[in-house]
Amino acid sequence: MPTPIDAMRERFLQSGDNADVPIVDAHHHFWDLQRNYHPWLRDLPRIPFRYGDYVAICRDFLPEDYFALAAPHRVVKTVMMEGEWDPSDPLGEARWATTLNARCGFPNAMAGQVWLDRDDVAHVLREYQSTPIVRSVRHKPTAVPRSDHTATFAAPGSMRCDRWRAGYALLEASGLMFELQTPWWHFIEAVELARDFPGVTIIVNHTGLPADRSVEGLQAWRTALAQLAACTNVRLKISGIGERGVQWSVERNRPIVRDAIEIFGVERCMFASNFPVDSVVVKLHTLFDGFKSIVADLKPLQRLALFHDNAVALYRL
C-alpha cells in the first residue's frame, strides 16, 4: 500500500518543484544537556573548534527544535550522528535516542559512538547489533594538520594503527557501516582502509572537510576525493562545508557541492545538515534552500536521490 512519503515522492517527480522534494537529513545531532553529558558542550574551557566560538550550540537541541528550524522544507526522516557523548558510556546515547524515537518518531536511524582501539569494542558492537535504530558507528581517527602530515603517517589511533584496524575489522561481521570524519589529506589512509576491508561500507562525513578554499587547496581536495571515490564501498555526505567566520552561501559552496557530486556520482552522495553544529554559520532553511538551488538543473530523479532516496537505501529507512 502506498505511504504518504510514496505520494510525496511521486508528486515531486511529477512537478519537479523543489518545494515538494522529501528530505532525509542524513547527518544531524540531538542532545539534552540537562540530562546527558557531552563533555565538549558542557565542560569549560571549550575545545578548539573548526567554526570558532560555538557557545550558541551549547544548549538543548531536540526534535521539536529541529523541526521548528526546518520549516517549510519537507524533512520526512532523519539520521542522528553520535554527538561525542560521555566516552565512559558509549552505549548510553543510542539508548537515549531509542527512547526519543519511541516518543516522537525521530531520529529514524543513528550512528553510534565506538572506540575501535579500546578493549570494549567487541561488546559495544554486539550491543549495537541488537539496537534496531543503530546502522553505523563513528570513531574519528587520529589526525594532524596538513603541514604535519606525511605519506607514512601511522600514529596511535590513526587508520594505520594496528589496534585501531583490529577493531575496524570487526565491523564486517557486525553488519554496521563506518562513518569516517577526517580531513581530506588523510584520505590516503582511508583508501587503504577501504581496499583492505571491502566488506565494510565507509560513509565520508562532511565532504572531507574542504576548509582551505585556495586554488591549490581545492585542487588537492578534489584529487584526494577522486582517489577515495575509486573505492566502490565508499559513500559521501555533502554536509559540514561551512567556513570559520564566513556565513554559508550558495556562491561560496556551489563549486564544492558540484565537484563532490561529479566525483562521486549522484548515486553515491546525499545531503545532510550537520545541525545544530552548522547553525554557527547558516540557518537550517537557508542551508536546504542552498542545496536545492545548487542542484536545481538536475533531473527530478537525481535530486530525489540526493535529498531522499540514497539515504533511505543506505540507512535502510
C-alpha positions in Angstrom: 0.0 0.0 0.0 1.4 3.4 -0.9 2.6 5.6 2.0 2.3 9.4 2.4 6.0 9.5 1.6 5.5 7.5 -1.6 2.8 10.0 -2.6 5.2 12.9 -1.8 7.9 11.3 -4.0 5.5 10.9 -6.9 4.2 14.5 -6.5 7.8 15.8 -6.7 8.7 13.6 -9.7 5.7 15.0 -11.5 6.1 18.6 -10.5 9.9 18.9 -10.3 9.3 21.7 -7.9 12.0 21.7 -5.2 9.4 22.8 -2.6 7.9 19.3 -3.0 11.0 17.2 -2.5 11.0 14.9 0.5 14.2 15.2 2.6 16.1 12.7 4.7 18.6 14.6 6.8 21.4 12.1 6.7 23.5 13.7 9.5 22.4 15.8 12.4 22.5 15.7 16.2 20.1 15.8 19.1 21.2 16.4 22.6 19.6 17.1 26.0 22.3 18.8 28.1 20.1 19.0 31.2 20.0 15.2 31.3 23.1 13.9 29.4 26.8 14.5 29.5 28.5 15.7 26.3 31.9 16.9 27.6 32.7 19.3 24.7 29.3 21.0 25.2 29.2 21.2 28.9 32.8 21.5 30.2 35.0 24.6 30.4 37.3 25.6 28.8 35.7 24.8 25.5 37.7 22.9 22.9 39.2 24.4 19.8 36.6 24.2 17.1 36.8 24.5 13.3 34.0 27.1 13.2 35.3 29.1 16.1 33.1 30.1 19.0 30.4 27.5 19.4 28.7 28.7 22.6 25.5 29.2 20.7 25.0 25.4 20.3 25.8 24.6 23.9 22.1 24.2 24.7 19.4 21.5 24.3 18.6 20.5 20.7 15.7 18.1 20.4 13.3 17.1 17.6 10.9 20.0 18.3 13.8 22.4 18.0 15.0 20.9 14.7 11.6 20.9 13.0 10.9 24.5 14.1 14.0 25.5 12.1 13.5 23.2 9.2 10.1 24.6 8.0 9.0 24.9 5.3 11.1 22.1 4.0 9.7 18.6 3.9 12.0 16.6 6.2 10.5 13.2 6.5 13.2 11.1 8.1 16.5 11.8 9.9 19.7 10.1 10.8 21.3 11.1 14.1 25.0 11.2 14.4 26.7 10.4 17.7 27.4 13.7 19.5 30.6 12.9 21.4 28.6 11.7 24.4 30.4 10.7 27.6 33.1 8.3 26.3 32.9 6.2 29.5 29.3 5.2 28.4 29.5 4.7 24.6 26.1 2.9 24.5 24.2 5.5 26.5 23.5 7.8 23.6 21.9 5.0 21.5 19.7 4.0 24.4 18.6 7.6 24.8 18.0 8.1 21.1 15.9 4.9 21.1 13.6 6.4 23.8 13.5 9.6 21.7 12.4 7.7 18.7 9.7 5.9 20.7 8.4 9.3 22.0 8.2 11.2 18.7 9.3 9.0 15.8 12.7 10.7 15.4 15.5 10.0 14.7 14.8 7.1 12.4 18.3 5.8 12.5 21.6 6.7 14.1 25.4 6.3 14.1 26.6 5.1 17.5 29.7 6.0 19.3 32.5 3.4 19.4 36.2 3.4 20.2 37.8 1.0 17.8 41.1 0.8 19.8 39.5 0.1 23.2 39.0 -3.3 24.9 35.2 -2.8 24.9 34.9 -2.5 21.1 33.5 -6.1 20.5 31.0 -5.7 23.3 29.8 -2.3 22.1 29.4 -3.6 18.5 27.4 -6.6 19.8 25.1 -4.3 21.7 24.5 -2.1 18.6 23.6 -5.2 16.6 20.6 -5.7 18.9 19.7 -1.9 18.9 17.4 -1.5 16.0 18.0 2.2 15.5 21.8 1.9 15.0 23.0 1.4 11.4 26.6 2.7 11.7 29.3 3.8 14.1 31.8 6.6 14.3 35.3 6.9 15.8 37.2 9.9 14.5 40.7 8.5 13.8 43.8 10.4 14.9 44.5 13.3 12.5 47.1 16.0 12.2 47.3 19.4 10.4 48.1 19.1 6.8 51.5 20.7 7.4 52.4 17.8 9.7 51.0 15.0 7.6 53.3 12.6 5.7 52.8 9.7 3.4 53.9 7.3 6.2 51.7 8.8 8.9 50.7 6.0 11.3 50.1 7.5 14.8 48.3 5.6 17.6 44.6 5.8 17.0 45.0 6.5 13.3 43.7 4.5 10.3 47.1 2.7 10.1 47.3 1.9 13.8 47.2 -1.9 14.2 45.0 -1.8 17.3 42.5 0.6 15.6 42.4 -1.6 12.5 41.8 -4.7 14.6 38.7 -3.0 15.9 37.7 -1.9 12.5 38.0 -5.4 11.2 35.1 -6.4 13.5 32.7 -4.2 11.6 32.1 -6.5 8.6 30.7 -9.3 10.8 28.6 -6.8 12.7 26.9 -5.5 9.6 27.5 -2.0 10.7 28.8 0.8 8.5 31.6 3.2 9.4 31.2 7.0 9.4 34.6 8.5 8.6 35.3 12.0 9.7 38.8 13.1 8.8 40.3 15.9 6.7 40.9 15.1 3.1 44.7 14.8 3.4 44.2 11.6 5.4 42.3 10.0 2.5 45.5 8.2 1.5 44.9 6.1 4.7 41.2 5.9 4.0 41.8 4.4 0.6 43.9 1.7 2.2 41.2 1.0 4.7 38.5 0.8 2.0 40.6 -1.6 -0.1 41.7 -3.8 2.8 38.2 -4.2 4.2 35.9 -4.2 1.1 33.0 -5.6 3.0 32.7 -2.5 5.2 30.8 0.5 3.8 32.5 3.8 4.6 30.4 6.9 4.7 32.6 10.0 4.4 31.3 12.8 6.7 31.3 16.5 5.8 32.7 16.1 2.2 36.2 15.6 3.5 36.3 19.0 5.3 37.4 21.3 2.4 38.2 24.3 4.7 41.1 25.5 2.6 39.4 27.4 -0.3 42.6 28.4 -2.0 43.1 27.3 -5.6 45.8 24.8 -4.5 43.8 23.6 -1.5 40.7 22.9 -3.6 42.6 21.1 -6.3 44.3 18.9 -3.7 40.9 18.2 -2.1 39.4 17.2 -5.4 42.4 14.9 -6.1 42.0 13.2 -2.7 38.3 12.9 -3.1 38.7 11.2 -6.5 41.2 8.7 -5.1 38.7 7.7 -2.4 35.8 7.6 -4.9 37.6 4.9 -6.8 36.7 2.6 -3.9 33.2 1.3 -4.6 32.4 0.7 -0.9 32.6 4.4 -0.1 29.7 6.9 0.1 29.7 10.7 0.6 27.7 13.0 2.8 27.6 16.6 1.4 27.5 18.5 4.7 29.6 20.4 7.1 31.2 22.6 4.4 30.9 25.9 6.4 33.9 28.2 6.9 35.1 29.8 10.1 33.9 33.4 10.3 32.0 33.2 7.0 28.3 33.0 6.5 27.4 29.9 4.4 26.3 31.0 0.8 25.5 29.4 -2.5 28.2 31.4 -4.2 30.9 30.0 -2.0 29.7 26.5 -1.7 28.3 25.7 -5.2 31.8 24.6 -6.5 32.3 22.3 -3.5 28.9 20.6 -3.9 29.0 20.2 -7.7 32.6 18.9 -7.7 31.7 16.4 -5.0 28.7 15.2 -7.0 30.8 15.0 -10.2 33.5 13.0 -8.5 31.3 10.5 -6.5 28.3 10.5 -8.8 24.7 11.3 -7.8 24.1 7.7 -6.8 26.7 7.8 -4.0 26.0 11.2 -2.5 23.5 12.5 0.0 22.7 15.9 1.5 22.8 16.5 5.3 22.6 19.4 7.6 25.0 18.7 10.5 22.6 20.7 12.7 22.8 22.2 15.2 26.6 22.4 14.7 26.4 24.2 11.3 23.9 26.7 12.8 27.1 28.6 13.8 27.4 29.6 10.1 24.0 29.1 8.5 20.3 28.8 9.2 18.7 25.4 8.5 16.1 26.7 6.0 18.9 28.6 4.2 21.1 25.5 4.0 18.3 23.4 2.4 17.4 26.3 0.1 21.1 26.5 -0.9 21.4 22.8 -1.7 18.2 23.0 -3.7 19.5 26.0 -5.7 22.8 24.4 -6.4 21.3 21.2 -8.0 18.2 22.9 -9.5 19.3 22.0 -13.0 19.5 18.3 -12.3 16.6 15.9 -13.3 14.0 15.3 -10.6 15.0 11.7 -10.1 18.6 12.8 -9.5 17.6 15.5 -7.0 15.3 12.9 -5.3 18.3 10.6 -4.9 20.5 13.3 -3.3 17.8 14.5 -0.9 16.0 11.3 -0.1 16.4 8.0 -1.9 20.1 7.4 -1.4 19.9 7.9 2.4 16.8 5.7 2.6 18.6 2.9 0.8 21.9 3.2 2.6 20.4 3.5 6.1 17.6 1.1 5.5 14.9 3.6 6.3 
